[in-house]
Each structure stands twice: as C-alpha cells, then as structure tokens.
Amino acid sequence: MSAQKTSDLSDKLKGSVKESIGKLVGDPKIEAEGKSQQKLPKSDVKPKTTPKP
C-alpha cells in the first residue's frame, strides 16, 4: 500500500473517531470536525518546485 493511501485511510479513521467522540459527549463542533476530516480530498500531485539559480 502506498504512503498516500495509508495517510488517506488514517485521516478517515481519525475523522471517524473524532465524529464518534463528538456524538458521545454531545459536542457538535468536534462531530463536525470529524465529518469534515473524513471528506478532505487528498491530491496525489505534489507541488512543483522551481529550481534555484
């Protein structure tokens, strides 16, 4: 499994846990953070760097 895929899966898992904790303690802010963390798109494209002169 690639590092990017592993990172995406771990972010979704963290978001899911955060959402569950928010529901459990009744904190809508934490619940919303967890939901949004699960939906964050990850790009496989790395930013281009300009060569130094």
PyMOL commands that set and color helices and strands:
alter all, ss='L'
color gray80, all
select helices_A, chain A and resi 3-25+28-39
alter helices_A, ss='H'
color red, helices_A
deselect
rebuild
show_as cartoon
